[in-house]
Amino acid sequence: MSQSPAGEAAQPTIRQVIKPVSGWQPLDVAEMWRFRRLLSVFVWRELKIRYKQAVLGFLWVVIQPLALTIVYSIFFGYVARIPSEGVPYPVFFLGGMILWQFFNLAVTQGSVSLVAQQQIITKVYFPRPLAPLTSVVSAFVDFLIMFGLLIAVELFYGIRPSWPMLTVPLFAILTGTMAFAICLWLSALDALYRDVRYALTFLMQVWYFATPIIYPLSIVPERFRWIMTLNPLASAIQGFRWAVLGNAPPPPVLDMAVAVGVTLVLLLSGAMFFRRIEQRVIDMI
């Protein structure tokens, strides 16, 4: 056996110790950014699984909201005569529904994302918040397709886009951020208690009717409107309609400030809660 030359210094051994997260800490955004390519792989994988073996594929993203728009327009627009802020009811409903569909799909899929990806999570390391974030980003892809449908319906009814359309990304980002914040809370809780996914179905139904989607905010009695202010999605949809419909009233600045504030509180608290019990969750799933 060969021996190292006399006097040669031994090479130091470098060891890296990976420790679980302890205490209340926010998300490591820098680490998530380093794994951005993996996020794109996850998103593409989820989109393929969602429409796998579907003959019409991505066309279902357009068919479903279009069918809902026709049904709701018949019963609420022409039978119940619900006000639609000066635009045809199909355009009014679609202007709120596609943002809700984005939020609903992101929350529904993201809330069970840790358990759904347990085979990968237990074998490969990556920032765990990427699991719920994948659902939000993939739902945003569907939103972009539905947004194209909304523009087509507007043009059909003779409504031309105007400058407020430039603010659409702001309301989409607000909705996506709120969905991600809720997913951080619910995905961690779902891994601990499977009851969450069953309660979520009821929660989303209540949330749907508590949000001005099939009706305008103007028909809500004045004494109850402050409750709507606490629902960030209500302000996001009102702002989104103002951006895409042109003649819809813009959301009050105070309401938007409250919506942003509530969303940030949910995001920061959800991030710290997720990181707090992250290791415990991984051990349980």
Buried (B, 14 or more C-beta within 10 A) or exposed (E): EEEEEEEEEEEEEEEEEEEEBEEEEEBBEEEBEEBEEBBEEBBEBBBEEBBEEEEEEBEBBBEEBBEBBEEBBEEBBEEEEBEBBEBBBBBBBBBBBBBBBBBBBBBBBBBBBBBBBBEEBEEEEBBBBBBBBBBBBBBBBBBEBBBEBBEEBBEEEEBEBEEBBEBBEBBBEBBBBBBBBBBBBBBBBBBBEEEBBEEBEEBBEEBBEBBBBBBBBEEBEEEEBEEBBEBBBBBBBBBBBBBBBBEBBBBBEEBBEBBBEBBBEBBBBBBBBBBBBBBEBBEEB
